[in-house]
Amino acid sequence: MTERFEGSFTQQEPIPEDGIEAAVAVMRHGRLHRYNLSEGELGETALLEQDFAAMTGARYCLAVASGGYALACALRAVGVAPDDRVLTNAFTLAPVPGAIASLGAEPVFVGVTEDLVIDLDDLAEKAAAADVLMLSHMRGHICDMDRLMAICREAGVTVIEDCAHTMGARWRGVPSGRHGLVGCYSTQTYKHANSGEGGLLVTDDEEIAARSILLSGSYMLYERHAAAPPAAAFDRLRWHVPNVSGRMDNLRAAILRPQLSRLSDRSERWAELYRAMEAGLWGVPGLTLVQRPEAEDFVGSSFQFLLLDWPEPTVAEVVARCAARGVELKWFGPEEPAGFTSRYGAWRYAPSVPMPRTDRVLAGLLDMRLPLTFDVEDCRLISRIIAEEVRGVRPAV
Ligand SMILES: *Cc1c(COP(=O)(O)O)cnc(C)c1O
């Protein structure tokens, strides 16, 4: 009998009960806008910022409307202007080049390695082309951050980190998002904390923090923050920084705070799922697992493997056969964007030159989410199905 997986790759866990209660309390009092506070009240949004700053060890934190908003806000705050070039990953999702394009700036794509991290040799070659790198820790894979920061320091490149997939992860013990000048996170439903939509931005830089807060739409109410620089930091800026409205509200913040306090437990559960997938696919001929460096403390909320140098139709057959058995694999090979998945050539507003080494990796790259509604048995079943189908259609070598 052929086994079939019946679970859903897009079903997240419910919001924890204390998050629901906190959200209901906000709805009962009606003060959803972050600056709508009663006497002496700080509000859920300011509290969330305080919590997240403490969690990441950052001096300043700002909560915003989405992860993509946080990225664009960071770019504006560091001074990226129209027609500037911004280095970024060729392997990432559309909101990253989209944030760059939203400022009228132009992405310069840097390749990906077989370990699914930014190609640091390619970065070293291209570093002179721009003043800013928007580094995407795509699918939770963290590159050698020591070498990356050395390359960028040497070339005078400012680093902004896209941590949409690394909230809670670390490199040599340092939280992801804390190597660069600014770290940006998403709290959209499919990330590590779920408020539907939402984003967070952290930095230790007083001026960047003040600019970001003004950009997000603080008006002259920036003193109602708890993880912000002192009011004096805003004096020189408040006449000059435009309001590009994108605040978070108290309802979403209320839902998020109890989730953040559970992030390390959830990361442990993700690690179990990830390890079960890895064990199940170990040693399958023709299938390459992604090496994870020892210095990387990752959150296994998704899983990738490679069918390197396989003919396209054969990869397509694996995808179709797995889908027929309930296993949804996302493939980065096809030129045509599908669902959330697209590749650098598909972003036609951002011209690029083909990168053969990157194209080779993307052509064989398969990706899946591991929602916490899965258990280890689910992962064993999913990996059995993938292993069987990969063995079944493997091309002659
Ligand atoms: C989701 C995502 C974003 C943007 O987050 P939103 O909150 O959806 O705007 C940025 N980068 C990557 C890699 C993402 O997956």
The ligand as an SDF file (V2000), in Angstrom:
LIG
                    3D

 15 15  0  0  0  0  0  0  0  0999 V2000
    8.0270   37.0150    4.6980 C   0  0  0  0  0  0  0  0  0  0  0  0
    9.3150   37.5480    4.2680 C   0  0  0  0  0  0  0  0  0  0  0  0
    9.5990   38.9140    4.2780 C   0  0  0  0  0  0  0  0  0  0  0  0
    8.5740   39.9810    4.4920 C   0  0  0  0  0  0  0  0  0  0  0  0
    7.7350   39.8230    5.5250 O   0  0  0  0  0  0  0  0  0  0  0  0
    6.2040   40.3320    5.4850 P   0  0  0  0  0  0  0  0  0  0  0  0
    5.9050   40.4490    6.9230 O   0  0  0  0  0  0  0  0  0  0  0  0
    5.4120   39.3210    4.7560 O   0  0  0  0  0  0  0  0  0  0  0  0
    6.2150   41.6770    4.7880 O   0  0  0  0  0  0  0  0  0  0  0  0
   10.8850   39.3110    3.9930 C   0  0  0  0  0  0  0  0  0  0  0  0
   11.8360   38.4250    3.6750 N   0  0  0  0  0  0  0  0  0  0  0  0
   11.5990   37.1060    3.6090 C   0  0  0  0  0  0  0  0  0  0  0  0
   12.7170   36.1940    3.2550 C   0  0  0  0  0  0  0  0  0  0  0  0
   10.3290   36.6270    3.8840 C   0  0  0  0  0  0  0  0  0  0  0  0
   10.0750   35.3180    3.7930 O   0  0  0  0  0  0  0  0  0  0  0  0
  1  2  1  0
  2  3  1  0
  2 14  2  0
  3  4  1  0
  3 10  2  0
  4  5  1  0
  5  6  1  0
  6  7  2  0
  6  8  1  0
  6  9  1  0
 10 11  1  0
 11 12  2  0
 12 13  1  0
 12 14  1  0
 14 15  1  0
M  END
$$$$
